[in-house]
Amino acid sequence: MNNNSILDVAILGAGPGGLSAAARAAHRRISHLVLEASDKHANTIQRYQRLKHVMSEPGMLPLRSDISFKAGTREEILETWERSIAERGIRVQYS
């Protein structure tokens, strides 16, 4: 895709919601681009202290995402999401 291409979907933010939306778009072969204001995905979690335990979604809500959102350490979650970005062909433009 070149800079003059028209996208079907533009997604703001590479946090859990943005990555989930992008994964769904990629799975459905919908042209997309995630626009992230920072230099890495999940900026809020990136700033957590080392080895901090990060909770998953509330148990009473059904999770319908192509990205794994299991509780774990900061490092485990960031690594899983980074791997998912690459494996699923999610397009992210960092600032």
Secondary structure, DSSP 4 states (H G I P E B T S, - for coil): --TTPPPSEEEE--SHHHHHHHHHHHHTT--EEEEESSSSSSHHHHTSPTT-EE----TTSPP--SS----EEHHHHHHHHHHHHHHTT--EEE-
